[in-house]
Amino acid sequence: MPTKPYVLVTGGAGFIGSHLVERLLADGKAVTVIDDCSTGSLENLKAVAAHPDLRIIRGKVSQCRELTGIVGDAESIYHLAAAVGVELVVNSPIHVLETNLHETEVLLRAAADKRVPLLLASTSEVYGKSQKAAFTEEDDLLIGPPHHGRWSYACSKLMDEFLALAHAKERSLPVVIARLFNTVGPRQTGRYGMVLPRFIAAARSGQPLKVHDDGRQTRCFCYVNDTVEALVRLQQCPAARGEVFNVGSTEEISILELAQHVVRILNSSSPIEFVSYNQAYAPGFEDMRRRKPVVDKLFQATQFRPATALRTIIELTAAAL
């Protein structure tokens, strides 16, 4: 158990969280992780499980009896615990809403008592149905109707942002909000609909790579180590307090092109198969045609832009699966 000042990482056994934990330990920080492993796994932390400066608490933030003391003694907090993945959002909306709202509310309240600096991991999903070519942090947000389950996730994360900024205003909590765009890399699972690990697994096994709709929708895929670098720099930047930042790559690619890249890079014989949204999810499912961030604000605050090339990302991710 760490005895020196430590950083608290909620969701630290998850895909992004585990990479963040490794980075913080490598930087000489002690780390306490709280994770219920509902979507993460302790396997993600196996490389550092025996580290003397790592403490892992398995359970929900809201059910942690030691939370007040843990938060009060932390030097900073990264809040990454959340329900994620399109399939989980569509199939388990109650779980998504309760997890994303309640856990954040409890953590913010505890952090505000001691004004512990907190970075909230939000999502590009909050931009909703906007048709802009690229999104800035000051853009209006256009959320779809409540009977389409996808928007429950966007709304829950947006409420997290409102709650965090309200605590910053009323209780002087040092808060930074990072809106993460598509982050990929080793340890990401396709279990909840994440596209790149699904494509890689299919290409490896000779199965069809299933592309939704016409495949012309575009995304920007950011390597997880770039995302972690941005999060660490934002947490360490006093000027970032009370602000919202996009975190993501600006290299745009269609999902069909991504599938073609994976097949080519892995030298696979897998075919590409088109699947309608109705088949993949449910009638009425809505998707966004483009999702590209403007990251100028991130660069101005931290002097960092995610820059790992997509081909390299695919190769590194495939090598780890």
C-alpha positions in Angstrom: 0.0 0.0 0.0 1.4 3.4 -1.0 2.6 5.5 2.0 3.7 8.6 0.1 1.3 11.1 -1.5 -0.7 9.4 -4.2 -2.8 9.9 -7.3 -6.3 8.4 -7.3 -7.5 6.9 -10.6 -11.1 5.7 -10.8 -11.5 3.2 -13.6 -7.8 2.4 -13.4 -8.3 -1.2 -14.5 -9.9 -0.1 -17.7 -8.4 0.3 -21.1 -7.3 3.9 -20.9 -7.1 3.9 -17.1 -4.5 1.0 -17.0 -2.2 2.9 -19.4 -2.6 6.0 -17.3 -1.7 4.0 -14.1 1.4 2.6 -15.7 2.5 6.1 -16.9 2.0 7.6 -13.4 4.0 4.8 -11.7 6.7 5.3 -14.3 6.8 9.0 -13.4 7.4 8.1 -9.8 3.9 8.6 -8.5 2.1 6.4 -6.1 -1.3 5.4 -7.4 -4.6 4.2 -5.8 -7.1 2.6 -8.2 -10.8 2.2 -7.6 -12.5 0.0 -10.2 -15.5 -2.4 -10.0 -14.1 -4.2 -13.1 -17.5 -4.2 -14.8 -16.0 -3.2 -18.1 -12.3 -3.2 -17.0 -10.2 -6.1 -15.8 -7.4 -6.5 -13.3 -5.6 -8.4 -16.1 -4.9 -4.9 -17.6 -2.8 -4.1 -14.6 -0.8 -7.3 -14.4 2.5 -5.7 -15.5 2.4 -3.4 -12.4 0.3 -5.5 -10.0 3.2 -6.1 -7.7 4.4 -2.5 -7.7 4.9 -1.3 -4.1 3.3 2.1 -4.9 0.1 0.7 -6.3 -3.0 0.1 -4.3 -6.1 -1.5 -6.0 -9.6 -1.3 -4.5 -12.1 -3.4 -6.3 -15.6 -1.9 -6.1 -17.7 1.1 -7.1 -16.7 4.5 -6.1 -20.1 5.1 -4.4 -19.7 1.9 -2.3 -16.2 2.5 -1.1 -16.3 3.0 2.7 -12.9 4.6 2.7 -13.7 7.1 -0.1 -13.7 10.3 2.0 -10.2 9.5 3.4 -8.8 8.2 0.1 -10.0 11.3 -1.7 -8.9 13.7 1.0 -5.4 12.3 1.1 -4.9 12.2 -2.7 -2.8 14.8 -4.4 -5.0 14.7 -7.5 -7.7 12.6 -9.1 -8.3 11.2 -12.6 -12.0 10.2 -12.9 -12.2 7.6 -15.7 -14.8 5.3 -14.2 -17.8 5.1 -16.6 -20.0 2.8 -18.6 -18.7 2.8 -22.2 -19.2 1.2 -25.6 -22.1 1.6 -28.0 -23.5 -1.9 -27.4 -23.5 -1.4 -23.6 -25.2 1.9 -24.1 -27.9 0.5 -26.3 -28.5 -2.7 -24.3 -28.1 -1.5 -20.7 -29.3 2.2 -20.5 -30.2 2.1 -16.8 -26.7 0.8 -15.9 -25.1 3.5 -18.1 -27.1 6.4 -16.6 -26.7 5.3 -13.0 -23.0 4.6 -13.3 -22.1 7.8 -15.1 -24.2 10.1 -13.0 -24.1 8.7 -9.5 -20.4 7.7 -9.3 -19.4 11.2 -10.6 -21.7 13.0 -8.2 -20.3 11.1 -5.2 -16.7 11.6 -6.2 -17.1 15.4 -6.9 -18.7 15.9 -3.5 -15.8 14.1 -1.8 -13.2 16.0 -3.8 -14.7 19.4 -3.2 -14.4 19.0 0.6 -10.6 19.1 0.3 -10.4 20.9 -3.1 -8.4 18.0 -4.6 -7.7 18.7 -8.3 -9.8 16.5 -10.5 -9.7 15.6 -14.1 -13.0 14.4 -15.6 -12.8 12.2 -18.6 -15.8 13.1 -20.8 -16.5 12.2 -24.4 -17.0 13.5 -27.9 -20.4 12.0 -27.8 -21.6 15.2 -26.1 -21.4 16.9 -29.5 -24.4 14.7 -30.4 -26.0 15.1 -33.9 -24.1 18.2 -35.0 -23.1 18.1 -38.6 -20.0 20.3 -38.3 -16.9 19.2 -40.1 -14.8 19.6 -36.9 -15.7 20.3 -33.3 -14.4 23.0 -31.0 -15.0 23.2 -27.2 -17.3 26.2 -27.6 -19.7 24.6 -30.1 -23.3 24.2 -29.3 -24.3 20.6 -28.5 -27.2 18.9 -30.4 -28.5 15.8 -28.5 -31.2 13.5 -30.1 -34.6 12.5 -28.6 -34.8 10.4 -25.4 -36.4 7.4 -27.0 -33.2 6.7 -28.9 -31.0 5.0 -26.4 -27.7 6.2 -27.8 -28.3 9.7 -26.4 -28.6 8.5 -22.8 -24.9 8.1 -22.8 -24.2 11.5 -24.3 -26.6 13.2 -21.8 -25.1 11.4 -18.8 -21.6 12.5 -19.7 -22.8 16.0 -20.4 -24.4 16.1 -17.0 -21.1 15.0 -15.5 -19.5 18.0 -17.1 -22.2 20.3 -15.8 -21.8 18.8 -12.3 -18.0 19.2 -12.4 -18.2 22.9 -13.6 -20.8 23.6 -11.0 -18.5 22.3 -8.2 -15.7 24.4 -9.7 -17.9 27.5 -9.5 -19.7 27.0 -6.2 -17.1 25.1 -4.2 -13.8 26.2 -5.8 -13.0 22.6 -6.9 -10.0 22.6 -9.3 -11.6 20.8 -12.3 -10.4 20.0 -15.8 -12.7 18.3 -18.4 -11.2 16.2 -21.2 -13.5 15.3 -24.0 -12.0 12.1 -25.4 -12.5 11.2 -29.1 -12.0 7.7 -30.4 -9.1 6.3 -28.4 -7.6 2.9 -29.4 -4.6 0.7 -28.7 -3.4 -2.4 -26.7 -5.9 -3.8 -24.2 -9.0 -2.3 -25.8 -11.6 -5.0 -26.2 -14.3 -5.3 -28.9 -16.7 -6.7 -26.4 -18.8 -3.6 -26.2 -18.6 -2.6 -29.9 -15.2 -0.9 -30.1 -14.4 -1.0 -33.8 -10.6 -1.4 -34.2 -10.2 -4.5 -32.0 -13.3 -6.1 -33.6 -11.8 -5.5 -37.1 -8.4 -6.9 -36.0 -9.9 -10.0 -34.4 -12.0 -10.7 -37.5 -9.0 -10.2 -39.8 -6.9 -12.6 -37.8 -9.5 -15.3 -37.8 -10.5 -15.0 -41.4 -14.0 -13.8 -40.5 -15.8 -10.9 -42.2 -15.1 -7.4 -41.0 -18.6 -6.1 -40.4 -18.9 -2.4 -41.4 -22.1 -0.6 -40.4 -24.2 1.2 -42.9 -22.2 2.3 -46.0 -18.9 2.6 -44.1 -18.5 6.2 -45.2 -18.9 7.7 -41.7 -15.5 9.0 -40.6 -13.7 9.0 -37.3 -10.3 10.1 -35.9 -8.4 7.4 -34.0 -6.0 8.5 -31.2 -3.4 6.2 -29.8 -3.9 5.5 -26.1 -0.4 6.7 -25.1 -1.2 10.1 -26.8 -4.4 10.3 -24.9 -2.6 9.6 -21.6 0.1 12.2 -22.4 -2.7 14.8 -22.9 -4.4 13.9 -19.7 -1.3 14.1 -17.6 -0.3 17.4 -19.1 -3.8 18.9 -18.5 -3.8 17.7 -14.9 -0.5 19.4 -14.4 -1.5 22.7 -16.1 -3.0 25.3 -13.6 -4.3 27.4 -16.5 -6.5 24.4 -17.6 -8.6 24.5 -14.4 -12.3 25.2 -15.1 -11.9 24.5 -18.8 -13.0 21.9 -21.3 -10.5 20.4 -23.8 -10.9 18.1 -26.8 -8.4 15.2 -26.8 -8.0 13.2 -30.0 -6.3 12.7 -33.3 -7.1 14.9 -36.3 -6.3 12.2 -38.9 -9.7 11.4 -40.3 -10.6 8.1 -42.0 -13.8 6.4 -43.0 -14.8 3.1 -41.3 -14.7 1.3 -44.6 -11.1 2.6 -45.2 -10.2 1.5 -41.7 -11.4 -2.0 -42.4 -9.4 -2.1 -45.7 -6.3 -0.9 -43.9 -6.6 -3.6 -41.3 -7.0 -6.3 -43.9 -4.0 -5.0 -45.8 -1.7 -4.5 -42.8 -2.5 -7.9 -41.4 -2.3 -9.5 -44.8 -5.7 -11.1 -44.2 -8.1 -12.8 -46.6 -11.1 -11.7 -44.7 -14.0 -10.1 -46.7 -15.7 -6.9 -45.7 -19.4 -7.2 -45.0 -21.9 -4.3 -44.7 -24.5 -4.5 -41.9 -27.3 -2.1 -41.4 -27.7 -0.2 -38.1 -31.0 -2.0 -37.6 -29.3 -5.3 -37.8 -26.4 -4.3 -35.6 -28.3 -2.5 -32.9 -32.0 -1.6 -33.1 -34.5 0.2 -35.3 -34.0 4.0 -35.1 -30.3 3.9 -34.1 -28.6 7.1 -35.1 -24.9 7.6 -35.9 -22.8 10.6 -36.8 -21.2 10.9 -40.2 -18.2 12.8 -39.0 -16.4 13.1 -35.6 -13.3 15.2 -35.9 -11.8 17.3 -33.1 -10.1 20.7 -33.2 -7.3 20.4 -30.7 -5.8 23.9 -30.8 -6.9 24.7 -27.3 -5.2 21.5 -26.0 -2.0 22.6 -27.7 -2.1 26.1 -26.4 -2.4 24.8 -22.8 0.0 21.9 -23.0 2.1 22.3 -26.1 1.0 18.8 -27.1 -1.0 17.3 -30.0 -1.7 13.6 -30.5 0.3 12.6 -33.5 0.8 8.8 -33.8 0.0 7.8 -37.3 -2.9 5.5 -37.9 -0.9 2.7 -39.6 1.4 2.7 -36.5 -1.7 2.5 -34.2 -3.1 -0.5 -36.1 0.3 -2.3 -36.0 0.8 -1.7 -32.3 -2.8 -2.7 -31.4 -2.6 -5.8 -33.5 0.7 -6.8 -32.0 -0.8 -6.7 -28.5 -3.9 -8.7 -29.3 
